Amino acid sequence: MKKIVKTLVKKGWSKNEIIYEIQRVYGNDVLIQKFKLNDERGFVGKYGLPMTMMASLTLMLFLRRRKFMTYRAPNVSAM
């Protein structure tokens, strides 16, 4: 297995291509650590969920603030 990896590295294969080739040869029982792979997702795939959650939280807080501001009792001490 080490010889195959060394050969593929010399040929210029990427990390993901080497992992997929090793899995093709030896089967899907090859153990990999996910953080060792290159992330091939696009911008939306990487950051879409956190951005959506942040936007919805911001909107919810904004709407709650507006609701609080409209139902606030008048200041009695100013009269």
C-alpha positions in Angstrom: 0.0 0.0 0.0 2.9 2.4 0.8 4.4 1.7 -2.6 1.2 2.6 -4.4 0.8 5.8 -2.4 4.4 6.8 -3.1 4.0 6.1 -6.8 0.8 8.2 -7.0 2.3 11.1 -5.1 5.2 11.1 -7.6 2.7 11.2 -10.4 1.1 14.3 -8.9 -2.2 12.9 -7.7 -4.2 14.9 -5.1 -5.0 13.5 -1.6 -8.5 12.7 -2.5 -7.6 10.9 -5.7 -5.1 8.8 -3.8 -7.6 7.9 -1.2 -10.2 6.9 -3.8 -7.7 4.8 -5.7 -6.6 3.0 -2.5 -10.3 2.4 -1.7 -10.9 1.1 -5.2 -8.0 -1.4 -5.0 -8.4 -2.5 -1.4 -12.1 -1.9 -0.8 -14.1 0.6 1.2 -12.7 -0.8 4.5 -9.7 1.5 4.1 -9.7 3.8 7.1 -9.3 7.5 6.5 -9.4 10.6 8.7 -11.8 13.2 7.3 -9.5 16.1 8.2 -6.8 14.7 6.0 -8.9 15.1 2.9 -9.1 18.2 0.8 -12.5 20.0 1.0 -13.9 20.0 -2.5 -17.2 21.6 -1.7 -18.1 25.0 -3.1 -18.7 28.2 -1.1 -22.4 27.4 -0.5 -21.6 23.8 0.6 -19.0 25.0 3.1 -20.7 28.1 4.5 -24.4 27.9 3.4 -25.8 26.4 6.6 -23.9 28.7 9.1 -24.8 31.7 7.0 -28.5 30.7 6.8 -28.7 30.1 10.6 -26.9 33.4 11.3 -29.3 35.3 9.0 -32.4 33.7 10.6 -31.1 34.4 14.1 -30.4 38.0 13.2 -33.9 38.4 11.7 -35.5 36.8 14.7 -33.7 39.2 17.1 -34.5 42.2 15.0 -38.2 41.3 14.9 -38.3 40.7 18.6 -36.6 44.1 19.2 -39.2 45.8 17.1 -42.0 44.0 18.9 -40.5 45.0 22.3 -40.1 48.6 21.3 -43.7 48.9 20.2 -45.2 47.4 23.4 -43.0 49.3 25.9 -44.9 51.2 28.5 -44.6 55.0 28.4 -42.2 56.7 30.7 -44.2 57.9 33.7 -41.5 60.0 35.3 -41.3 62.3 32.4 -44.8 63.7 33.0 
